[in-house]
């Protein structure tokens, strides 16, 4: 695709942001179902 290819830094940032969002969604689901998460107040 030539000039439209993402740089390696953009790919790494996108993967990192995706991982953070997935972890936060998992935390939210666990809290919703009443699972105690060590290190989190609640």
Buried (B, 14 or more C-beta within 10 A) or exposed (E): EEEEEEEEEEEEEEEEEEEEEEEEEEEEEEEEEEEEEEEEEE
